[in-house]
Amino acid sequence: MTHRMFVAFAGGGAKALIHLGALRALEAKGVDFKGLSGTSAGALVATLKASGFSADELLNPLDKTSVISRLGEIRPSIRQAKHLFGRWGWWRVWLFRTAMPVLPTILCVSLFSVALSLVLVGALLAWGKIFSAAAISIALVGLVGCVTTSLLSGLARSREFSEALGILLQQRIFPADTGRIVRMGDFGRDGRPVLKIVSANLTTGKMELFSPERTPNVPVADAVAASISLPIIFEPLIIDENLHMDGGIVSNLPAWSFDEERELDPDAITLAIEIQTATERRILNRLNWLGAFLRTGLFGSSELNLRAAGQAERLELSTSLHLLEFDLSVDRAIKEVLDAETAAMAKLDKWLFQIPETYAEACRFTKGLVDDVIEAALDQRNPKVRVAIAIPDVGHTKSLRLRYSTGYESHHDERMLIPIDGTVAGQAWKTGDSWFELAPLSPEFSLMAPEHRLRRKALRSDLKWVLCIPISIGDGPVRFVVQIDGGRDLPEDETVGTMITSIETDVKEFFGMLADRFKEMEE
Amino acid sequence: MAWKSASFSPRSGPPKSGEKVSTAIEKHRPAMEVILQKAQRASEERREAIDKIKDPELRKSAAR
């Protein structure tokens, strides 16, 4: 089965290497990439994938070739990932990375040195040594100016990399058209997926979304360079007189960028691949909160990126890699990618593939069982049975989503969000008891409140009965509700009572055992 | 009855067809077993795969 997907890659510097592992897992699952978006290093991965590069071409664990070697064929100075920072850029970045843990100490020593120098200048002036005082003042101003300028203008230049990337994309997409600039408008057509890249436009003070519709003429390599321009590390980039910086400042995980596409194609899945920094709680006090504040500002709102309609899922992966660890060996990079592939596969199976597909199969099996039981007990053919699992969406507390359904093909309530209050499934969820109701449903289960106007229109019009069975493991809380309904009348007699009892017992046992098998995966 | 209802109150009707129902359900037992075995296998394979991950952070995130 092919899954249509919109995939968003989060930024994360060298940590984005794990995106390649996630990409390998998605390719192994035969995903059809309809759209790709990304921020910062995630934008680079999204761009390369949208241009037709496979995960193996980006980094092949067997022959150890990578996209870096391809860039090296275009610009011989690029031999390793660290060379993407330019000739001297990597050394400056390396120094900065090395100094980072002791940055507060360096800052204190620097401030103390400046203060000491100012005292010395004052003393020299008092002693009448004007020239010495002037020389120290000029040296001090020069030094402070150099350091400040160097930090503000960025430690590394992205120009060489973006030029090489532009040529690489042209060679892949338009091999016969040397010199052709690949632009945002070249994506989303001729079989290529839609590409969207986020940067922070400091000139307008707004987030910039580079996309085929909004910015068709912007060169893709420039959009990527803008998106990766992490303050201090890279120089800010100017595109059309607008100064751009790393998109992570405004949206580090642009899953929202496909809101319209997923409304238009609700069966497609939106997958947001997020890089988590640390799994442990930090011990903070009133003085050491700044780093955590920046991390929370950049990465803390990822949940908001998925607050939209459709099947949006989040794939969170943590890594031991450092944000600026671009000098890791090829062997270590390969290990990290393969680890990330295994981790991604395990999580994708849990959320998108194995568990959902098994539950969908279990629903189909249940429909077959109920069809047969009704036919055997009542001699009723084609009882128009439907089966779905009602389960809360992540973070939801007042509603259940109908998932993994079968028999809903010609009905409007497929994947509908149903309130817990006012529905038979909600009653089963709340009470932990199975409920069997005949149509017309009593007012307490009829969604009569005005806020349910559209929901009432979507409900099954030929509903004759509904059976909702809560599933739990042992004495634990209800995990989900199996909702079975039918479109043909059932007589109100003992035969139906016996039949419903048998169905309820078997379905409860079957789904209970299934949930138990998956308990470890779900927890 | 192990279930509740606000709208269904069974009246006496034709003879109970418990045997027919049991036969129909029994017919589906093998398929039920296949699905359960598949779930068991998937769970075990996942555990083995996660154990192979060397990066401790990635292993933790895969297990979550």
HADDOCK unambig.tbl for C-alpha pairs under 7 A between the chains (distance, minus, plus):
assign (segid A and resid 316 and name CA) (segid B and resid 61 and name CA) 6.89 0.50 0.50
assign (segid A and resid 317 and name CA) (segid B and resid 58 and name CA) 6.15 0.50 0.50
assign (segid A and resid 317 and name CA) (segid B and resid 61 and name CA) 5.46 0.50 0.50
assign (segid A and resid 318 and name CA) (segid B and resid 57 and name CA) 5.24 0.50 0.50
assign (segid A and resid 318 and name CA) (segid B and resid 58 and name CA) 5.02 0.50 0.50
assign (segid A and resid 318 and name CA) (segid B and resid 61 and name CA) 5.65 0.50 0.50
assign (segid A and resid 319 and name CA) (segid B and resid 55 and name CA) 6.91 0.50 0.50
assign (segid A and resid 319 and name CA) (segid B and resid 57 and name CA) 4.92 0.50 0.50
assign (segid A and resid 319 and name CA) (segid B and resid 58 and name CA) 5.20 0.50 0.50
assign (segid A and resid 320 and name CA) (segid B and resid 55 and name CA) 6.68 0.50 0.50
assign (segid A and resid 320 and name CA) (segid B and resid 57 and name CA) 5.74 0.50 0.50
assign (segid A and resid 339 and name CA) (segid B and resid 53 and name CA) 5.18 0.50 0.50
assign (segid A and resid 339 and name CA) (segid B and resid 54 and name CA) 6.68 0.50 0.50
assign (segid A and resid 339 and name CA) (segid B and resid 55 and name CA) 6.87 0.50 0.50
assign (segid A and resid 340 and name CA) (segid B and resid 58 and name CA) 6.60 0.50 0.50
assign (segid A and resid 342 and name CA) (segid B and resid 49 and name CA) 6.50 0.50 0.50
assign (segid A and resid 343 and name CA) (segid B and resid 50 and name CA) 6.68 0.50 0.50
assign (segid A and resid 343 and name CA) (segid B and resid 58 and name CA) 6.45 0.50 0.50
assign (segid A and resid 343 and name CA) (segid B and resid 59 and name CA) 6.74 0.50 0.50
assign (segid A and resid 343 and name CA) (segid B and resid 62 and name CA) 4.60 0.50 0.50
assign (segid A and resid 344 and name CA) (segid B and resid 62 and name CA) 6.90 0.50 0.50
assign (segid A and resid 346 and name CA) (segid B and resid 46 and name CA) 5.97 0.50 0.50
assign (segid A and resid 346 and name CA) (segid B and resid 62 and name CA) 6.23 0.50 0.50
assign (segid A and resid 347 and name CA) (segid B and resid 62 and name CA) 5.99 0.50 0.50
assign (segid A and resid 369 and name CA) (segid B and resid 25 and name CA) 6.43 0.50 0.50
assign (segid A and resid 369 and name CA) (segid B and resid 28 and name CA) 6.47 0.50 0.50
assign (segid A and resid 372 and name CA) (segid B and resid 24 and name CA) 5.97 0.50 0.50
assign (segid A and resid 373 and name CA) (segid B and resid 21 and name CA) 5.41 0.50 0.50
assign (segid A and resid 373 and name CA) (segid B and resid 24 and name CA) 5.46 0.50 0.50
assign (segid A and resid 373 and name CA) (segid B and resid 25 and name CA) 6.72 0.50 0.50
assign (segid A and resid 376 and name CA) (segid B and resid 20 and name CA) 5.75 0.50 0.50
assign (segid A and resid 376 and name CA) (segid B and resid 21 and name CA) 6.21 0.50 0.50
assign (segid A and resid 376 and name CA) (segid B and resid 24 and name CA) 6.63 0.50 0.50
assign (segid A and resid 377 and name CA) (segid B and resid 17 and name CA) 5.77 0.50 0.50
assign (segid A and resid 377 and name CA) (segid B and resid 20 and name CA) 6.17 0.50 0.50
assign (segid A and resid 377 and name CA) (segid B and resid 21 and name CA) 5.96 0.50 0.50
assign (segid A and resid 433 and name CA) (segid B and resid 3 and name CA) 6.38 0.50 0.50
assign (segid A and resid 434 and name CA) (segid B and resid 3 and name CA) 4.67 0.50 0.50
assign (segid A and resid 434 and name CA) (segid B and resid 4 and name CA) 6.10 0.50 0.50
assign (segid A and resid 435 and name CA) (segid B and resid 3 and name CA) 5.50 0.50 0.50
assign (segid A and resid 435 and name CA) (segid B and resid 4 and name CA) 4.80 0.50 0.50
assign (segid A and resid 435 and name CA) (segid B and resid 5 and name CA) 5.52 0.50 0.50
assign (segid A and resid 436 and name CA) (segid B and resid 3 and name CA) 6.86 0.50 0.50
assign (segid A and resid 436 and name CA) (segid B and resid 4 and name CA) 6.24 0.50 0.50
assign (segid A and resid 436 and name CA) (segid B and resid 5 and name CA) 5.14 0.50 0.50
assign (segid A and resid 437 and name CA) (segid B and resid 5 and name CA) 5.66 0.50 0.50
assign (segid A and resid 437 and name CA) (segid B and resid 6 and name CA) 6.57 0.50 0.50
assign (segid A and resid 437 and name CA) (segid B and resid 7 and name CA) 5.54 0.50 0.50
assign (segid A and resid 437 and name CA) (segid B and resid 8 and name CA) 6.33 0.50 0.50
assign (segid A and resid 438 and name CA) (segid B and resid 7 and name CA) 5.80 0.50 0.50
assign (segid A and resid 438 and name CA) (segid B and resid 8 and name CA) 6.41 0.50 0.50
assign (segid A and resid 492 and name CA) (segid B and resid 8 and name CA) 6.52 0.50 0.50
assign (segid A and resid 492 and name CA) (segid B and resid 9 and name CA) 6.68 0.50 0.50
assign (segid A and resid 492 and name CA) (segid B and resid 10 and name CA) 5.18 0.50 0.50
assign (segid A and resid 492 and name CA) (segid B and resid 11 and name CA) 6.33 0.50 0.50
assign (segid A and resid 493 and name CA) (segid B and resid 10 and name CA) 4.32 0.50 0.50
assign (segid A and resid 493 and name CA) (segid B and resid 11 and name CA) 4.64 0.50 0.50
assign (segid A and resid 493 and name CA) (segid B and resid 12 and name CA) 5.71 0.50 0.50
assign (segid A and resid 493 and name CA) (segid B and resid 13 and name CA) 5.30 0.50 0.50
assign (segid A and resid 494 and name CA) (segid B and resid 10 and name CA) 5.26 0.50 0.50
assign (segid A and resid 494 and name CA) (segid B and resid 11 and name CA) 6.14 0.50 0.50
assign (segid A and resid 494 and name CA) (segid B and resid 12 and name CA) 5.78 0.50 0.50
assign (segid A and resid 494 and name CA) (segid B and resid 13 and name CA) 6.04 0.50 0.50
assign (segid A and resid 494 and name CA) (segid B and resid 16 and name CA) 6.61 0.50 0.50
assign (segid A and resid 495 and name CA) (segid B and resid 14 and name CA) 6.97 0.50 0.50
assign (segid A and resid 495 and name CA) (segid B and resid 16 and name CA) 5.12 0.50 0.50
assign (segid A and resid 495 and name CA) (segid B and resid 17 and name CA) 6.17 0.50 0.50
assign (segid A and resid 497 and name CA) (segid B and resid 10 and name CA) 6.50 0.50 0.50
assign (segid A and resid 498 and name CA) (segid B and resid 18 and name CA) 6.60 0.50 0.50
assign (segid A and resid 499 and name CA) (segid B and resid 21 and name CA) 6.51 0.50 0.50
assign (segid A and resid 501 and name CA) (segid B and resid 1 and name CA) 6.33 0.50 0.50
assign (segid A and resid 501 and name CA) (segid B and resid 2 and name CA) 6.67 0.50 0.50
assign (segid A and resid 514 and name CA) (segid B and resid 36 and name CA) 5.93 0.50 0.50
assign (segid A and resid 514 and name CA) (segid B and resid 39 and name CA) 6.81 0.50 0.50
assign (segid A and resid 517 and name CA) (segid B and resid 39 and name CA) 5.97 0.50 0.50
assign (segid A and resid 517 and name CA) (segid B and resid 40 and name CA) 5.42 0.50 0.50
assign (segid A and resid 517 and name CA) (segid B and resid 43 and name CA) 6.80 0.50 0.50
assign (segid A and resid 518 and name CA) (segid B and resid 39 and name CA) 6.63 0.50 0.50
assign (segid A and resid 518 and name CA) (segid B and resid 43 and name CA) 6.23 0.50 0.50
assign (segid A and resid 521 and name CA) (segid B and resid 43 and name CA) 6.38 0.50 0.50
assign (segid A and resid 523 and name CA) (segid B and resid 64 and name CA) 6.83 0.50 0.50
